[in-house]
Amino acid sequence: MPRPTAAQFAYGSATVVATTLALLLLFRTESGVGVAVVGATALALGLLVALRLPHPGHRTTEGAGRTATDRASAAARTHHALEGIGARERVPAARSSARTDEHSLRR
């Protein structure tokens, strides 16, 4: 599980403090049970806000949830010359010949 970022800590903490103050002023509760309910609600809301912030390392593009097969078929549909060609066959000739030369030199 990734560690929370500074932004997540800041937004979550600010949400807890603001929510606690707002709910205490709104409901004017003075009982211990009421304060506990307000505190638990504020903590839950702060946690929700912190978890909903995107991580910098995560991709949020619309294609991120696609499988490799979906991406390959979408790439093949982009150009009519690529129809029916598998992903391994699309390696440019310069790269494939360079790999063959490296492989033959190692023998």
ZAVEX-307804 format. One line per field, with one value per atom (N, C-alpha, C): atom name; x, y, z. Coordinates in nm, 2 decimals. Layout:
N
atom <- (CA,...)
px <- (X,...)
py <- (Y,...)
pz <- (Z,...)
This chain:
107
atom <- (N,CA,C,N,CA,C,N,CA,C,N,CA,C,N,CA,C,N,CA,C,N,CA,C,N,CA,C,N,CA,C,N,CA,C,N,CA,C,N,CA,C,N,CA,C,N,CA,C,N,CA,C,N,CA,C,N,CA,C,N,CA,C,N,CA,C,N,CA,C,N,CA,C,N,CA,C,N,CA,C,N,CA,C,N,CA,C,N,CA,C,N,CA,C,N,CA,C,N,CA,C,N,CA,C,N,CA,C,N,CA,C,N,CA,C,N,CA,C,N,CA,C,N,CA,C,N,CA,C,N,CA,C,N,CA,C,N,CA,C,N,CA,C,N,CA,C,N,CA,C,N,CA,C,N,CA,C,N,CA,C,N,CA,C,N,CA,C,N,CA,C,N,CA,C,N,CA,C,N,CA,C,N,CA,C,N,CA,C,N,CA,C,N,CA,C,N,CA,C,N,CA,C,N,CA,C,N,CA,C,N,CA,C,N,CA,C,N,CA,C,N,CA,C,N,CA,C,N,CA,C,N,CA,C,N,CA,C,N,CA,C,N,CA,C,N,CA,C,N,CA,C,N,CA,C,N,CA,C,N,CA,C,N,CA,C,N,CA,C,N,CA,C,N,CA,C,N,CA,C,N,CA,C,N,CA,C,N,CA,C,N,CA,C,N,CA,C,N,CA,C,N,CA,C,N,CA,C,N,CA,C,N,CA,C,N,CA,C,N,CA,C,N,CA,C,N,CA,C,N,CA,C,N,CA,C,N,CA,C,N,CA,C,N,CA,C,N,CA,C,N,CA,C,N,CA,C,N,CA,C,N,CA,C,N,CA,C,N,CA,C,N,CA,C)
px <- (0.08,0.00,0.09,0.06,0.15,0.13,0.24,0.23,0.16,0.09,0.01,0.11,0.07,0.15,0.12,0.20,0.18,0.05,0.01,-0.12,-0.24,-0.22,-0.33,-0.34,-0.22,-0.22,-0.29,-0.25,-0.30,-0.45,-0.49,-0.64,-0.72,-0.67,-0.74,-0.75,-0.64,-0.64,-0.72,-0.72,-0.80,-0.95,-0.98,-1.12,-1.17,-1.08,-1.12,-1.15,-1.06,-1.07,-1.19,-1.21,-1.32,-1.45,-1.46,-1.58,-1.62,-1.52,-1.55,-1.60,-1.54,-1.58,-1.72,-1.75,-1.88,-1.99,-1.96,-2.07,-2.09,-1.98,-2.00,-2.08,-2.05,-2.13,-2.27,-2.29,-2.42,-2.51,-2.47,-2.55,-2.55,-2.45,-2.44,-2.44,-2.38,-2.38,-2.28,-2.31,-2.22,-2.21,-2.28,-2.27,-2.15,-2.10,-1.99,-2.02,-2.14,-2.18,-2.19,-2.24,-2.25,-2.12,-2.03,-1.89,-1.82,-1.84,-1.78,-1.84,-1.97,-2.03,-1.97,-1.96,-1.91,-1.76,-1.68,-1.54,-1.53,-1.61,-1.60,-1.64,-1.75,-1.79,-1.69,-1.62,-1.52,-1.40,-1.36,-1.25,-1.28,-1.40,-1.44,-1.44,-1.49,-1.49,-1.35,-1.26,-1.12,-1.05,-1.07,-1.01,-1.06,-1.19,-1.25,-1.18,-1.17,-1.11,-0.97,-0.89,-0.75,-0.73,-0.82,-0.80,-0.85,-0.94,-0.99,-0.89,-0.79,-0.69,-0.60,-0.57,-0.49,-0.34,-0.28,-0.14,-0.06,0.05,0.13,0.18,0.20,0.25,0.14,0.02,-0.09,-0.14,-0.17,-0.22,-0.37,-0.41,-0.56,-0.62,-0.55,-0.61,-0.72,-0.80,-0.92,-0.88,-0.76,-0.72,-0.64,-0.63,-0.55,-0.61,-0.74,-0.81,-0.82,-0.77,-0.78,-0.68,-0.72,-0.62,-0.53,-0.42,-0.32,-0.38,-0.48,-0.54,-0.63,-0.70,-0.77,-0.68,-0.57,-0.48,-0.42,-0.38,-0.33,-0.43,-0.55,-0.65,-0.68,-0.68,-0.70,-0.59,-0.47,-0.35,-0.36,-0.40,-0.41,-0.52,-0.63,-0.73,-0.69,-0.59,-0.55,-0.50,-0.44,-0.38,-0.42,-0.47,-0.52,-0.41,-0.29,-0.18,-0.14,-0.18,-0.15,-0.25,-0.36,-0.46,-0.41,-0.44,-0.39,-0.25,-0.18,-0.04,-0.04,0.03,0.05,0.14,0.14,0.23,0.37,0.41,0.56,0.60,0.51,0.55,0.56,0.52,0.52,0.65,0.75,0.88,0.95,0.99,1.06,1.18,1.21,1.32,1.45,1.47,1.60,1.63,1.52,1.54,1.55,1.47,1.48,1.61,1.67,1.80,1.91,1.90,2.00,2.00,1.88,1.87,1.93,1.91,1.96,2.12,2.17,2.32,2.37,2.31,2.36,2.35,2.25,2.23,2.34,2.37,2.47,2.61,2.64,2.77,2.79,2.69,2.70,2.74,2.71,2.74,2.88)
py <- (-0.12,0.00,0.12,0.22,0.34,0.43,0.50,0.59,0.71,0.77,0.90,1.01,1.10,1.22,1.33,1.44,1.55,1.62,1.62,1.68,1.60,1.47,1.39,1.42,1.43,1.46,1.60,1.70,1.83,1.84,1.79,1.80,1.72,1.60,1.52,1.59,1.64,1.71,1.84,1.91,2.04,2.00,1.89,1.84,1.80,1.73,1.69,1.81,1.91,2.02,2.11,2.13,2.22,2.15,2.02,1.94,1.94,1.92,1.91,2.05,2.15,2.29,2.32,2.28,2.31,2.23,2.10,2.02,2.06,2.09,2.13,2.26,2.36,2.48,2.47,2.38,2.35,2.29,2.18,2.11,2.15,2.23,2.29,2.18,2.07,1.96,1.98,1.94,1.95,1.81,1.71,1.58,1.51,1.41,1.33,1.25,1.19,1.11,1.19,1.31,1.40,1.44,1.47,1.51,1.39,1.27,1.15,1.12,1.14,1.12,1.22,1.35,1.45,1.42,1.38,1.35,1.23,1.12,1.01,1.04,1.12,1.17,1.25,1.34,1.42,1.34,1.24,1.16,1.07,1.02,0.94,1.03,1.15,1.24,1.28,1.31,1.34,1.23,1.10,0.99,0.97,0.99,0.98,1.08,1.21,1.31,1.28,1.23,1.20,1.08,0.99,0.87,0.90,1.00,1.03,1.11,1.17,1.25,1.15,1.19,1.10,1.10,0.98,0.96,1.01,1.07,1.12,1.01,0.89,0.78,0.71,0.73,0.66,0.73,0.65,0.71,0.72,0.84,0.86,0.88,0.83,0.85,0.75,0.78,0.69,0.55,0.54,0.41,0.32,0.37,0.30,0.17,0.16,0.04,-0.07,-0.04,-0.13,-0.25,-0.36,-0.47,-0.46,-0.54,-0.54,-0.57,-0.67,-0.70,-0.59,-0.52,-0.40,-0.29,-0.27,-0.16,-0.20,-0.33,-0.38,-0.37,-0.41,-0.40,-0.26,-0.17,-0.03,0.03,-0.01,0.03,-0.02,-0.14,-0.20,-0.13,-0.08,-0.01,0.13,0.18,0.32,0.34,0.23,0.24,0.12,0.13,0.02,-0.08,-0.03,-0.12,-0.22,-0.19,-0.27,-0.38,-0.38,-0.48,-0.62,-0.70,-0.84,-0.87,-0.77,-0.78,-0.79,-0.89,-0.90,-0.80,-0.78,-0.68,-0.71,-0.84,-0.87,-0.84,-0.85,-0.82,-0.68,-0.59,-0.44,-0.38,-0.46,-0.40,-0.34,-0.22,-0.16,-0.24,-0.25,-0.33,-0.29,-0.16,-0.12,-0.18,-0.18,-0.24,-0.39,-0.45,-0.60,-0.65,-0.58,-0.62,-0.59,-0.48,-0.45,-0.56,-0.61,-0.71,-0.84,-0.87,-0.99,-0.98,-0.87,-0.85,-0.87,-0.81,-0.83,-0.97,-1.04,-1.18,-1.27,-1.24,-1.31,-1.28,-1.16,-1.13,-1.20,-1.23,-1.29,-1.44,-1.50,-1.64,-1.67)
pz <- (0.00,0.00,0.00,-0.09,-0.10,0.02,0.06,0.17,0.13,0.23,0.20,0.17,0.08,0.04,0.14,0.13,0.22,0.19,0.06,0.03,0.09,0.10,0.16,0.31,0.37,0.52,0.54,0.46,0.47,0.45,0.34,0.31,0.41,0.45,0.55,0.68,0.73,0.86,0.86,0.75,0.74,0.74,0.67,0.67,0.80,0.88,1.01,1.10,1.10,1.19,1.15,1.02,0.97,1.00,0.97,1.00,1.14,1.23,1.37,1.42,1.38,1.43,1.37,1.25,1.19,1.25,1.28,1.34,1.49,1.56,1.70,1.71,1.62,1.62,1.57,1.47,1.41,1.51,1.57,1.66,1.81,1.84,1.98,2.09,2.06,2.15,2.26,2.38,2.50,2.57,2.52,2.59,2.53,2.61,2.57,2.44,2.44,2.33,2.20,2.21,2.09,2.04,2.13,2.08,2.02,2.07,2.02,1.88,1.86,1.73,1.63,1.67,1.58,1.54,1.64,1.62,1.52,1.54,1.46,1.31,1.30,1.17,1.10,1.17,1.11,1.07,1.15,1.12,0.99,0.98,0.87,0.74,0.75,0.64,0.60,0.69,0.67,0.60,0.64,0.58,0.44,0.42,0.28,0.19,0.23,0.15,0.12,0.22,0.20,0.10,0.11,0.02,-0.12,-0.14,-0.28,-0.36,-0.29,-0.37,-0.45,-0.57,-0.66,-0.61,-0.62,-0.59,-0.72,-0.70,-0.81,-0.90,-0.86,-0.94,-1.02,-0.98,-1.05,-1.17,-1.28,-1.40,-1.39,-1.43,-1.42,-1.56,-1.66,-1.80,-1.82,-1.91,-1.94,-1.98,-2.05,-2.10,-1.99,-1.87,-1.77,-1.73,-1.74,-1.70,-1.81,-1.92,-2.03,-2.02,-2.07,-2.07,-2.19,-2.18,-2.29,-2.43,-2.43,-2.55,-2.61,-2.52,-2.56,-2.62,-2.55,-2.61,-2.74,-2.75,-2.88,-2.99,-2.96,-3.07,-3.11,-3.01,-3.04,-3.12,-3.09,-3.17,-3.31,-3.33,-3.46,-3.54,-3.48,-3.55,-3.59,-3.53,-3.56,-3.70,-3.76,-3.90,-3.97,-4.09,-4.17,-4.20,-4.21,-4.25,-4.14,-4.02,-3.90,-3.87,-3.95,-3.92,-3.94,-3.84,-3.85,-3.81,-3.77,-3.73,-3.58,-3.52,-3.38,-3.32,-3.19,-3.13,-3.15,-3.14,-3.16,-3.30,-3.40,-3.54,-3.57,-3.48,-3.51,-3.47,-3.42,-3.38,-3.51,-3.50,-3.62,-3.66,-3.79,-3.84,-3.79,-3.76,-3.71,-3.57,-3.48,-3.35,-3.36,-3.44,-3.44,-3.50,-3.60,-3.65,-3.55,-3.47,-3.37,-3.26,-3.23,-3.12,-3.18,-3.31,-3.37,-3.37,-3.40,-3.40,-3.26,-3.16,-3.02,-2.98,-3.02,-2.98,-3.05,-3.18,-3.25,-3.20,-3.15,-3.09,-2.96,-2.88,-2.76,-2.77,-2.88,-2.90,-2.92)
